[in-house]
Amino acid sequence: METKLMTHDHRKIHSDIYKMKPGPVRVRIIPAMSYITQEMNTAYRMDWAGRPEPVDEQWVVWKVVNQLKHLTKNKLSYKFTLMPHEILWHEKKDNKSSTTQMMQVPDCITKELFEEACFNVEKSLGKKLPTLQLISNESISCVQKLHSGHYQYSIETLKEIISFADQESLLLKNSYKEIYLTPAMKCHKPETWQTVVSVEIRNSGERDE
C-alpha cells in the first residue's frame, strides 16, 4: 500500500508573512528563505485580478516552481503548495517598471533540481527561458503592513510604512516588496484583496541597492 505524502503548506509555516492579519505597521524579522526569481523591465496591467500582470515579458517563475513540485515529490518524497506571487519594485521610468518577480520555495530545492526544472519547462514551451535564479536570502528586518483592497492603491500603505520608519528613525531601502495573498481569480472582489507591503530596513552606513 502506497503511503500518502503529507503536503507542506509554507503559508502556514511562515504564517506571520503569508497569512498576515490586518493591523498597524510593524517591524518584522523575515527568516532566511529560498526563492526562484526573474528580473523584468516591463509595463504592468493593473486591472488583473489579484496581482499586476506584466505586459512586455512572460512571467515563467510559476511554471518552473510547478515543475519543482513534481521533482521534489518524485525524488525527495516532499510535496509542497505553490506560494503567492511576489514583486520587488525597484524603479519606474516612463510606463515601465524595473522589478524582481519571485516565488518562495522550500530549502530542499538544490541547484541541480532547479536546472532540471528549467530544462523541462524550456522543452515544454519550445523556447529558451528568460534568466531565472535560485537564491537564498539571509534573515532580514522589514517594516510591513497588510494592505486590504485593490493593490493599485497600495501606495497609501507604503506611505504609512515610510512615515512609521521616519518616526522610529529607521533607514529603509528604496525598493519595496508586495506579496499578493489573494489568488488571481475574478471571483474575488477587489475590496477583499490582500497584499503584504514590505520594505527592508537598511543598516546605518549600508549603501542602498
N, CA, C and O of each residue as an XYZ file, in Angstrom:
836
protein
N       0.852     -1.198      0.000
C       0.000      0.000      0.000
C       0.885      1.245      0.000
O       1.791      1.372      0.824
N       0.614      2.160     -0.932
C       1.428      3.367     -1.048
C       1.099      4.352      0.068
O      -0.067      4.642      0.335
N       2.147      4.861      0.714
C       1.959      5.838      1.778
C       1.652      7.201      1.185
O       2.364      7.675      0.300
N       0.600      7.825      1.668
C       0.216      9.150      1.177
C       1.155     10.200      1.761
O       1.352     10.270      2.974
N       1.734     11.019      0.874
C       2.673     12.053      1.332
C       1.936     13.232      1.942
O       0.873     13.630      1.465
N       2.503     13.782      2.992
C       1.961     14.989      3.590
C       2.293     16.180      2.697
O       3.404     16.269      2.175
N       1.353     17.088      2.519
C       1.595     18.300      1.745
C       2.045     19.411      2.676
O       1.352     19.741      3.638
N       3.202     19.986      2.392
C       3.751     21.069      3.217
C       3.262     22.414      2.663
O       3.565     22.779      1.528
N       2.516     23.124      3.470
C       2.000     24.437      3.081
C       2.851     25.512      3.756
O       2.714     25.756      4.955
N       3.716     26.141      2.996
C       4.632     27.132      3.569
C       3.927     28.426      3.944
O       4.512     29.276      4.616
N       2.688     28.587      3.524
C       1.906     29.727      4.023
C       1.695     29.579      5.527
O       1.723     30.559      6.272
N       1.485     28.340      5.956
C       1.284     28.074      7.386
C       2.613     28.071      8.129
O       2.690     28.518      9.274
N       3.661     27.567      7.476
C       4.981     27.538      8.117
C       5.462     28.962      8.397
O       6.044     29.234      9.447
N       5.211     29.874      7.440
C       5.594     31.287      7.592
C       4.334     32.145      7.666
O       4.149     33.081      6.887
N       3.477     31.803      8.618
C       2.153     32.435      8.693
C       2.217     33.923      9.030
O       1.310     34.669      8.659
N       3.273     34.380      9.729
C       3.391     35.802     10.050
C       3.493     36.649      8.790
O       3.171     37.837      8.805
N       3.944     36.032      7.696
C       4.079     36.751      6.431
C       2.926     36.425      5.496
O       2.237     37.324      5.014
N       2.717     35.137      5.238
C       1.801     34.726      4.181
C       0.362     34.534      4.642
O      -0.520     34.255      3.830
N       0.122     34.682      5.946
C      -1.235     34.717      6.474
C      -1.367     35.917      7.419
O      -2.024     35.848      8.457
N      -0.730     37.003      7.028
C      -0.721     38.193      7.871
C      -2.140     38.716      8.118
O      -2.978     38.718      7.216
N      -2.389     39.151      9.334
C      -3.675     39.703      9.710
C      -3.637     41.233      9.607
O      -2.567     41.831      9.713
N      -4.795     41.868      9.400
C      -4.829     43.340      9.401
C      -4.336     43.884     10.734
O      -4.524     43.269     11.783
N      -3.706     45.042     10.671
C      -3.188     45.660     11.884
C      -2.276     46.817     11.552
O      -2.132     47.167     10.381
N      -1.657     47.419     12.549
C      -0.792     48.580     12.318
C       0.522     48.184     11.650
O       0.848     47.004     11.523
N       1.256     49.196     11.232
C       2.596     48.978     10.679
C       3.476     48.374     11.768
O       3.443     48.802     12.922
N       4.270     47.363     11.377
C       5.119     46.682     12.364
C       6.480     46.357     11.770
O       6.632     46.203     10.558
N       7.464     46.258     12.656
C       8.772     45.732     12.266
C       8.721     44.224     12.436
O       8.309     43.724     13.482
N       9.141     43.502     11.405
C       9.121     42.048     11.451
C      10.470     41.486     11.015
O      11.157     42.070     10.176
N      10.835     40.362     11.587
C      12.039     39.642     11.180
C      11.622     38.591     10.150
O      10.825     37.702     10.451
N      12.159     38.696      8.948
C      11.874     37.728      7.901
C      12.958     36.658      7.949
O      14.134     36.980      7.777
N      12.601     35.404      8.176
C      13.628     34.358      8.287
C      14.318     34.101      6.954
O      13.817     34.499      5.902
N      15.453     33.445      7.002
C      16.154     33.060      5.772
C      15.257     32.141      4.960
O      14.713     31.167      5.481
N      15.107     32.459      3.672
C      14.244     31.669      2.795
C      14.825     31.625      1.388
O      15.660     32.449      1.017
N      14.366     30.648      0.616
C      14.810     30.480     -0.771
C      13.705     30.901     -1.730
O      12.519     30.761     -1.431
N      14.112     31.420     -2.891
C      13.164     31.909     -3.890
C      13.660     31.564     -5.292
O      14.858     31.401     -5.522
N      12.711     31.457     -6.225
C      13.013     31.490     -7.645
C      12.683     32.902     -8.109
O      11.588     33.399     -7.845
N      13.620     33.556     -8.799
C      13.422     34.956     -9.177
C      13.593     35.163    -10.679
O      14.259     34.387    -11.365
N      12.967     36.240    -11.166
C      13.064     36.641    -12.567
C      13.084     38.166    -12.626
O      12.151     38.821    -12.163
N      14.144     38.727    -13.193
C      14.244     40.172    -13.347
C      13.420     40.609    -14.560
O      13.405     39.935    -15.590
N      12.738     41.744    -14.421
C      11.910     42.252    -15.509
C      12.036     43.762    -15.624
O      12.329     44.454    -14.649
N      11.811     44.258    -16.830
C      11.643     45.688    -17.081
C      10.458     45.797    -18.029
O      10.607     45.663    -19.244
N       9.288     46.039    -17.468
C       8.055     45.891    -18.239
C       6.982     46.838    -17.726
O       7.055     47.331    -16.601
N       5.979     47.086    -18.573
C       4.759     47.741    -18.117
C       3.871     46.677    -17.473
O       4.036     45.482    -17.717
N       2.936     47.129    -16.653
C       2.051     46.192    -15.957
C       0.587     46.557    -16.164
O       0.202     47.726    -16.155
N      -0.208     45.514    -16.349
C      -1.659     45.691    -16.291
C      -2.058     45.708    -14.829
O      -1.806     44.752    -14.094
N      -2.679     46.796    -14.413
C      -3.051     46.920    -13.013
C      -4.527     46.609    -12.782
O      -5.067     46.897    -11.714
N      -5.180     46.017    -13.795
C      -6.564     45.602    -13.624
C      -6.676     44.079    -13.580
O      -7.778     43.530    -13.610
N      -5.515     43.393    -13.508
C      -5.506     41.935    -13.447
C      -5.980     41.482    -12.073
O      -5.559     42.030    -11.054
N      -6.843     40.495    -12.045
C      -7.398     40.039    -10.767
C      -6.296     39.543     -9.835
O      -5.528     38.646    -10.184
N      -6.229     40.134     -8.656
C      -5.344     39.635     -7.606
C      -3.925     40.143     -7.604
O      -3.324     40.282     -6.539
N      -3.358     40.430     -8.794
C      -1.957     40.861     -8.858
C      -1.691     41.551    -10.193
O      -2.421     41.324    -11.158
N      -0.651     42.393    -10.263
C      -0.286     43.018    -11.541
C       0.177     41.961    -12.552
O       0.763     40.944    -12.180
N      -0.091     42.218    -13.817
C       0.295     41.282    -14.870
C       1.274     41.957    -15.822
O       0.941     42.991    -16.401
N       2.490     41.395    -16.005
C       3.463     42.011    -16.918
C       2.954     42.011    -18.357
O       2.356     41.038    -18.816
N       3.199     43.116    -19.060
C       2.704     43.282    -20.426
C       3.731     42.831    -21.454
O       3.390     42.137    -22.411
N       4.990     43.223    -21.262
C       6.013     43.040    -22.290
C       6.794     41.739    -22.168
O       7.446     41.323    -23.125
N       6.742     41.103    -21.030
C       7.502     39.886    -20.799
C       6.608     38.832    -20.149
O       5.635     39.167    -19.473
N       6.939     37.572    -20.353
C       6.165     36.483    -19.768
C       6.753     36.090    -18.424
O       7.959     35.878    -18.298
N       5.892     35.996    -17.426
C       6.318     35.546    -16.101
C       6.306     34.029    -16.076
O       5.245     33.413    -16.178
N       7.483     33.420    -15.941
C       7.584     31.957    -16.034
C       8.007     31.304    -14.723
O       8.125     30.081    -14.652
N       8.235     32.105    -13.689
C       8.664     31.535    -12.404
C       7.707     30.443    -11.940
O       8.139     29.374    -11.508
N       6.397     30.715    -12.032
C       5.430     29.749    -11.516
C       5.478     28.428    -12.277
O       5.202     27.372    -11.708
N       5.834     28.483    -13.582
C       5.947     27.254    -14.364
C       7.114     26.398    -13.844
O       7.001     25.177    -13.738
N       8.218     27.051    -13.527
C       9.381     26.338    -13.008
C       9.079     25.778    -11.617
O       9.459     24.648    -11.307
N       8.401     26.561    -10.781
C       8.056     26.076     -9.438
C       7.080     24.909     -9.526
O       7.172     23.967     -8.740
N       6.157     24.962    -10.463
C       5.246     23.834    -10.671
C       6.021     22.571    -11.028
O       5.708     21.480    -10.551
N       7.038     22.735    -11.875
C       7.876     21.598    -12.248
C       8.655     21.090    -11.040
O       8.826     19.883    -10.869
N       9.127     22.010    -10.205
C       9.841     21.615     -8.991
C       8.947     20.811     -8.048
O       9.425     19.917     -7.350
N       7.662     21.125     -8.028
C       6.722     20.355     -7.209
C       6.740     18.882     -7.607
O       6.737     17.999     -6.748
N       6.759     18.624     -8.909
C       6.790     17.240     -9.390
C       8.125     16.573     -9.040
O       8.164     15.414     -8.627
N       9.210     17.323     -9.213
C      10.535     16.752     -8.961
C      10.746     16.414     -7.492
O      11.254     15.341     -7.165
N      10.357     17.321     -6.612
C      10.556     17.056     -5.184
C       9.652     15.928     -4.695
O      10.030     15.155     -3.815
N       8.460     15.842     -5.270
C       7.554     14.756     -4.887
C       8.137     13.405     -5.299
O       8.128     12.450     -4.521
N       8.641     13.338     -6.531
C       9.120     12.059     -7.060
C      10.513     11.688     -6.552
O      10.806     10.511     -6.343
N      11.366     12.689     -6.353
C      12.756     12.393     -5.993
C      13.039     12.512     -4.497
O      13.916     11.828     -3.966
N      12.292     13.384     -3.823
C      12.567     13.626     -2.406
C      11.404     13.241     -1.498
O      11.501     13.340     -0.275
N      10.300     12.802     -2.108
C       9.081     12.488     -1.336
C       8.634     13.697     -0.506
O       8.201     13.567      0.638
N       8.756     14.880     -1.126
C       8.389     16.129     -0.449
C       7.380     16.866     -1.318
O       7.703     17.315     -2.417
N       6.152     16.986     -0.813
C       5.097     17.718     -1.527
C       4.952     19.108     -0.909
O       4.967     19.261      0.313
N       4.810     20.116     -1.766
C       4.589     21.463     -1.243
C       3.597     22.205     -2.134
O       3.403     21.855     -3.298
N       2.980     23.224     -1.571
C       1.999     24.021     -2.310
C       2.678     25.233     -2.931
O       3.699     25.716     -2.442
N       2.084     25.715     -4.022
C       2.582     26.948     -4.635
C       2.388     28.113     -3.676
O       1.360     28.220     -3.006
N       3.379     28.975     -3.620
C       3.307     30.152     -2.759
C       2.793     31.362     -3.547
O       2.744     31.320     -4.776
N       2.412     32.434     -2.855
C       1.913     33.617     -3.557
C       2.974     34.274     -4.436
O       4.177     34.134     -4.215
N       2.494     34.980     -5.417
C       3.321     35.778     -6.315
C       3.856     36.989     -5.533
O       3.108     37.649     -4.811
N       5.151     37.271     -5.686
C       5.770     38.421     -5.018
C       6.491     39.282     -6.052
O       7.094     38.762     -6.991
N       6.424     40.587     -5.874
C       7.152     41.513     -6.749
C       7.952     42.486     -5.890
O       7.413     43.125     -4.986
N       9.250     42.586     -6.188
C      10.107     43.595     -5.577
C      10.213     44.735     -6.594
O      10.794     44.572     -7.667
N       9.644     45.891     -6.241
C       9.598     47.041     -7.136
C      10.847     47.904     -6.915
O      11.098     48.378     -5.806
N      11.620     48.098     -7.981
C      12.874     48.848     -7.868
C      12.745     50.289     -8.349
O      12.975     51.226     -7.585
N      12.380     50.461     -9.602
C      12.379     51.803    -10.206
C      11.388     51.840    -11.359
O      11.192     50.846    -12.058
N      10.764     52.998    -11.549
C       9.840     53.169    -12.671
C      10.312     54.304    -13.560
O      10.592     55.404    -13.083
N      10.400     54.029    -14.862
C      10.763     55.042    -15.855
C       9.730     55.005    -16.963
O       9.474     53.963    -17.567
N       9.138     56.175    -17.220
C       8.045     56.267    -18.184
C       6.938     55.310    -17.729
O       6.433     55.439    -16.614
N       6.562     54.360    -18.577
C       5.482     53.446    -18.186
C       6.001     52.061    -17.813
O       5.214     51.137    -17.606
N       7.330     51.912    -17.727
C       7.917     50.615    -17.417
C       8.521     50.595    -16.015
O       9.047     51.595    -15.527
N       8.431     49.436    -15.392
C       8.971     49.275    -14.044
C      10.055     48.209    -14.045
O       9.914     47.153    -14.661
N      11.147     48.513    -13.334
C      12.200     47.530    -13.097
C      11.833     46.758    -11.835
O      11.700     47.336    -10.756
N      11.672     45.440    -11.984
C      11.177     44.630    -10.875
C      11.923     43.301    -10.778
O      12.606     42.874    -11.709
N      11.769     42.667     -9.622
C      12.161     41.275     -9.447
C      10.914     40.501     -9.085
O      10.333     40.713     -8.020
N      10.492     39.593     -9.977
C       9.353     38.722     -9.699
C       9.889     37.493     -8.980
O      10.960     36.992     -9.323
N       9.162     37.010     -7.999
C       9.709     35.911     -7.212
C       8.619     35.048     -6.591
O       7.466     35.461     -6.460
N       9.020     33.833     -6.213
C       8.138     32.918     -5.513
C       8.986     32.105     -4.538
O      10.041     31.586     -4.903
N       8.520     32.000     -3.308
C       9.249     31.281     -2.276
C       9.161     29.773     -2.515
O       8.110     29.250     -2.885
N      10.293     29.080     -2.295
C      10.346     27.628     -2.473
C      11.015     26.995     -1.250
O      11.723     27.678     -0.510
N      10.797     25.698     -1.035
C      11.410     25.023      0.122
C      12.937     25.026      0.052
O      13.522     25.130     -1.025
N      13.560     24.912      1.207
C      15.021     24.901      1.281
C      15.633     23.656      0.665
O      16.835     23.630      0.400
N      14.833     22.622      0.432
C      15.356     21.385     -0.149
C      15.630     21.505     -1.651
O      16.196     20.589     -2.248
N      15.240     22.608     -2.258
C      15.481     22.813     -3.693
C      16.979     23.063     -3.903
O      17.542     24.020     -3.372
N      17.606     22.189     -4.681
C      19.037     22.322     -4.976
C      19.232     22.960     -6.343
O      18.288     23.097     -7.121
N      20.467     23.346     -6.622
C      20.799     23.897     -7.929
C      20.492     22.896     -9.029
O      20.015     23.269    -10.101
N      20.766     21.619     -8.763
C      20.529     20.573     -9.757
C      19.036     20.416    -10.054
O      18.643     20.291    -11.214
N      18.209     20.423     -9.009
C      16.766     20.334     -9.214
C      16.248     21.546     -9.972
O      15.410     21.417    -10.865
N      16.745     22.715     -9.619
C      16.341     23.956    -10.287
C      16.682     23.902    -11.770
O      15.851     24.242    -12.612
N      17.896     23.478    -12.096
C      18.312     23.408    -13.503
C      17.497     22.372    -14.269
O      17.169     22.582    -15.437
N      17.171     21.265    -13.626
C      16.345     20.238    -14.273
C      14.945     20.779    -14.542
O      14.375     20.535    -15.605
N      14.393     21.510    -13.581
C      13.059     22.093    -13.759
C      13.060     23.095    -14.913
O      12.137     23.103    -15.727
N      14.088     23.935    -14.985
C      14.192     24.914    -16.082
C      14.289     24.200    -17.429
O      13.655     24.610    -18.401
N      15.077     23.142    -17.481
C      15.231     22.373    -18.724
C      13.890     21.789    -19.161
O      13.540     21.848    -20.339
N      13.146     21.231    -18.222
C      11.850     20.623    -18.544
C      10.843     21.663    -19.038
O      10.073     21.397    -19.961
N      10.850     22.849    -18.419
C       9.923     23.903    -18.848
C      10.306     24.422    -20.226
O       9.433     24.663    -21.060
N      11.600     24.599    -20.476
C      12.058     25.020    -21.804
C      11.609     24.025    -22.868
O      11.142     24.418    -23.937
N      11.750     22.754    -22.575
C      11.362     21.707    -23.520
C       9.858     21.756    -23.776
O       9.413     21.597    -24.912
N       9.080     21.974    -22.723
C       7.627     22.029    -22.850
C       7.176     23.245    -23.658
O       6.270     23.144    -24.485
N       7.814     24.401    -23.415
C       7.433     25.629    -24.105
C       8.016     25.712    -25.511
O       7.490     26.417    -26.372
N       9.110     24.983    -25.734
C       9.758     25.017    -27.041
C      10.524     26.293    -27.298
O      10.729     26.681    -28.447
N      10.948     26.948    -26.229
C      11.747     28.172    -26.379
C      12.582     28.388    -25.141
O      12.294     27.854    -24.070
N      13.629     29.189    -25.309
C      14.550     29.455    -24.209
C      13.881     30.335    -23.161
O      13.169     31.283    -23.493
N      14.114     30.012    -21.907
C      13.542     30.795    -20.815
C      14.335     32.073    -20.587
O      15.526     32.118    -20.895
N      13.701     33.110    -20.054
C      14.471     34.266    -19.586
C      15.366     33.841    -18.430
O      15.201     32.749    -17.887
N      16.294     34.678    -18.056
C      17.226     34.336    -16.975
C      16.478     34.248    -15.645
O      15.852     35.213    -15.206
N      16.553     33.088    -15.020
C      15.965     32.863    -13.706
C      17.075     32.508    -12.728
O      18.145     32.047    -13.128
N      16.813     32.725    -11.453
C      17.799     32.394    -10.436
C      17.146     31.684     -9.259
O      15.992     31.949     -8.919
N      17.886     30.793     -8.653
C      17.539     30.227     -7.357
C      18.393     30.956     -6.336
O      19.619     30.839     -6.354
N      17.758     31.708     -5.445
C      18.511     32.495     -4.469
C      18.111     32.084     -3.057
O      17.002     31.603     -2.822
N      19.036     32.283     -2.125
C      18.774     32.043     -0.708
C      19.080     33.336      0.041
O      20.235     33.748      0.147
N      18.035     33.965      0.555
C      18.201     35.219      1.285
C      18.471     34.952      2.764
O      17.909     34.028      3.352
N      19.321     35.757      3.344
C      19.543     35.688      4.784
C      18.382     36.343      5.516
O      17.582     37.052      4.906
N      18.289     36.114      6.803
C      17.262     36.751      7.620
C      17.425     38.271      7.578
O      18.536     38.787      7.698
N      16.318     38.976      7.409
C      16.353     40.439      7.328
C      15.247     41.031      8.187
O      14.299     40.342      8.565
N      15.383     42.321      8.491
C      14.345     43.062      9.205
C      13.607     43.950      8.211
O      14.226     44.612      7.377
N      12.277     43.959      8.306
C      11.449     44.748      7.399
C      10.389     45.508      8.183
O      10.046     45.152      9.311
N       9.888     46.547      7.567
C       8.697     47.219      8.074
C       7.551     46.795      7.165
O       7.642     46.939      5.946
N       6.472     46.273      7.748
C       5.406     45.673      6.955
C       4.028     46.106      7.419
O       3.818     46.503      8.565
N       3.098     46.014      6.478
C       1.679     46.164      6.810
C       0.858     45.458      5.747
O       1.241     45.408      4.578
N      -0.282     44.909      6.167
C      -1.201     44.280      5.224
C      -2.094     45.351      4.609
O      -2.763     46.102      5.319
N      -2.097     45.412      3.275
C      -2.985     46.327      2.549
C      -4.235     45.569      2.152
O      -4.148     44.512      1.528
N      -5.388     46.093      2.503
C      -6.668     45.491      2.127
C      -7.310     46.326      1.030
O      -7.383     47.550      1.135
N      -7.784     45.652     -0.041
C      -8.364     46.357     -1.179
C      -7.498     46.186     -2.409
O      -6.533     45.421     -2.401
N      -7.846     46.900     -3.465
C      -7.120     46.772     -4.730
C      -5.654     47.159     -4.549
O      -5.342     48.169     -3.918
N      -4.755     46.341     -5.112
C      -3.316     46.592     -4.961
C      -2.852     47.879     -5.640
O      -1.778     48.390     -5.320
N      -3.655     48.418     -6.584
C      -3.230     49.655     -7.237
C      -3.234     50.843     -6.270
O      -2.681     51.901     -6.572
N      -3.863     50.655     -5.106
C      -3.871     51.703     -4.076
C      -2.909     51.388     -2.929
O      -2.959     52.040     -1.887
N      -2.046     50.409     -3.110
C      -1.123     50.020     -2.037
C      -0.105     51.108     -1.725
O       0.562     51.053     -0.692
N       0.024     52.105     -2.617
C       0.942     53.220     -2.369
C       0.585     53.936     -1.063
O       1.461     54.483     -0.394
N      -0.706     53.931     -0.703
C      -1.128     54.565      0.549
C      -0.565     53.805      1.748
O      -0.159     54.413      2.738
N      -0.543     52.486      1.658
C       0.055     51.678      2.728
C       1.563     51.873      2.765
O       2.161     51.913      3.840
N       2.178     51.994      1.595
C       3.615     52.267      1.542
C       3.935     53.599      2.214
O       4.945     53.710      2.910
N       3.099     54.602      2.018
C       3.308     55.905      2.670
C       3.245     55.768      4.194
O       4.012     56.416      4.907
N       2.332     54.924      4.696
C       2.242     54.682      6.135
C       3.530     54.048      6.658
O       4.012     54.393      7.737
N       4.072     53.125      5.883
C       5.316     52.451      6.272
C       6.464     53.450      6.339
O       7.250     53.432      7.286
N       6.564     54.316      5.346
C       7.634     55.311      5.304
C       7.499     56.290      6.464
O       8.494     56.672      7.081
N       6.254     56.699      6.761
C       6.008     57.615      7.882
C       6.400     56.964      9.206
O       7.021     57.609     10.051
N       6.044     55.701      9.392
C       6.408     54.958     10.605
C       7.924     54.891     10.743
O       8.460     55.106     11.830
N       8.620     54.592      9.636
C      10.080     54.477      9.677
C      10.714     55.812     10.053
O      11.684     55.848     10.810
N      10.174     56.900      9.532
C      10.689     58.235      9.867
C      10.535     58.514     11.365
O      11.444     59.042     12.006
N       9.373     58.153     11.908
C       9.119     58.389     13.335
C      10.038     57.551     14.218
O      10.425     57.972     15.308
N      10.383     56.353     13.729
C      11.220     55.438     14.505
C      12.704     55.554     14.151
O      13.532     54.790     14.649
N      13.034     56.530     13.276
C      14.426     56.754     12.829
C      15.024     55.494     12.190
O      16.179     55.147     12.440
N      14.228     54.823     11.372
C      14.678     53.636     10.651
C      15.026     54.008      9.217
O      14.278     54.729      8.558
N      16.156     53.518      8.739
C      16.549     53.741      7.351
C      15.986     52.613      6.494
O      16.192     51.437      6.794
N      15.282     52.969      5.437
C      14.672     51.969      4.569
C      15.356     51.926      3.204
O      15.873     52.935      2.725
N      15.351     50.763      2.594
C      15.839     50.642      1.224
C      14.821     51.259      0.272
O      13.644     51.381      0.612
N      15.264     51.642     -0.904
C      14.367     52.284     -1.870
C      13.381     51.295     -2.477
O      12.228     51.647     -2.728
N      13.817     50.071     -2.713
C      12.927     49.062     -3.276
C      11.938     48.587     -2.210
O      12.249     48.564     -1.020
N      10.760     48.216     -2.658
C       9.779     47.668     -1.716
C       9.114     46.449     -2.347
O       9.040     46.317     -3.569
N       8.633     45.566     -1.479
C       8.042     44.311     -1.947
C       6.542     44.298     -1.699
O       6.043     44.822     -0.703
N       5.838     43.677     -2.650
C       4.429     43.382     -2.462
C       4.232     41.877     -2.623
O       4.741     41.271     -3.565
N       3.484     41.280     -1.687
C       3.149     39.857     -1.742
C       1.642     39.769     -1.914
O       0.882     40.235     -1.065
N       1.216     39.169     -3.018
C      -0.201     39.158     -3.391
C      -0.857     37.888     -2.846
O      -0.771     36.820     -3.452
N      -1.511     38.025     -1.694
C      -2.051     36.871     -0.980
C      -3.324     36.320     -1.616
O      -3.635     35.140     -1.456
N      -4.053     37.158     -2.329
C      -5.321     36.737     -2.914
C      -5.091     36.058     -4.257
O      -4.427     36.634     -5.119
N      -5.617     34.854     -4.463
C      -5.446     34.179     -5.756
C      -5.969     35.040     -6.899
O      -6.959     35.755     -6.743
N      -5.303     34.967     -8.047
C      -5.681     35.785     -9.209
C      -6.913     35.204     -9.884
O      -6.835     34.639    -10.975
N      -8.049     35.351     -9.220
C      -9.316     34.820     -9.732
C     -10.368     35.917     -9.654
O     -10.463     36.635     -8.659
N     -11.152     36.034    -10.709
C     -12.138     37.117    -10.786
C     -13.266     36.973     -9.775
O     -14.012     37.923     -9.537
N     -13.397     35.791     -9.178
C     -14.459     35.602     -8.187
C     -14.179     36.368     -6.897
O     -15.082     36.586     -6.089
N     -12.911     36.780     -6.706
C     -12.564     37.574     -5.523
C     -12.734     39.057     -5.849
O     -12.069     39.575     -6.746
N     -13.610     39.735     -5.133
C     -13.860     41.157     -5.395
C     -12.663     41.991     -4.929
O     -12.058     41.679     -3.903
N     -12.309     43.067     -5.685
C     -11.131     43.875     -5.345
C     -11.101     44.371     -3.911
O     -10.027     44.483     -3.320
N     -12.256     44.669     -3.343
C     -12.264     45.182     -1.968
C     -11.827     44.128     -0.954
O     -11.542     44.457      0.197
N     -11.773     42.860     -1.375
C     -11.351     41.789     -0.468
C      -9.896     41.376     -0.675
O      -9.375     40.553      0.078
N      -9.239     41.938     -1.686
C      -7.864     41.545     -1.982
C      -6.935     41.943     -0.836
O      -7.133     42.973     -0.191
N      -5.926     41.119     -0.594
C      -4.961     41.386      0.470
C      -3.537     41.321     -0.088
O      -3.157     40.369     -0.771
N      -2.773     42.352      0.221
C      -1.395     42.476     -0.275
C      -0.488     42.868      0.872
O      -0.728     43.878      1.534
N       0.550     42.084      1.118
C       1.557     42.464      2.111
C       2.501     43.472      1.468
O       3.089     43.196      0.422
N       2.646     44.635      2.087
C       3.603     45.642      1.629
C       4.762     45.645      2.616
O       4.555     45.769      3.823
N       5.981     45.510      2.101
C       7.149     45.289      2.954
C       8.354     46.062      2.427
O       8.637     46.045      1.229
N       9.060     46.737      3.329
C      10.283     47.457      2.954
C      11.397     47.034      3.894
O      11.251     47.088      5.115
N      12.511     46.613      3.313
C      13.640     46.153      4.116
C      14.314     47.328      4.826
O      14.483     48.401      4.246
N      14.693     47.115      6.080
C      15.411     48.123      6.857
C      16.886     48.093      6.471
O      17.508     47.032      6.427
N      17.429     49.261      6.196
C      18.836     49.378      5.792
C      19.674     49.725      7.015
O      19.329     50.629      7.776
N      20.774     49.003      7.198
C      21.672     49.296      8.307
C      22.393     50.619      8.082
O      22.667     50.999      6.943
N      22.695     51.307      9.156
C      23.427     52.566      9.058
C      24.761     52.344      8.369
O      25.523     51.457      8.754
N      25.044     53.135      7.367
C      26.294     53.011      6.628
C      26.214     52.072      5.442
O      27.133     52.023      4.625
N      25.102     51.310      5.337
C      24.936     50.378      4.228
C      24.416     51.121      3.011
O      23.480     51.912      3.123
N      25.012     50.877      1.849
C      24.558     51.501      0.608
C      23.273     50.842      0.146
O      23.127     49.621      0.203
N      22.334     51.678     -0.319
C      21.097     51.124     -0.870
C      21.364     50.542     -2.239
O      22.279     50.972     -2.941
N      20.556     49.552     -2.618
C      20.727     48.923     -3.922
C      19.776     49.547     -4.925
O      19.764     49.153     -6.092
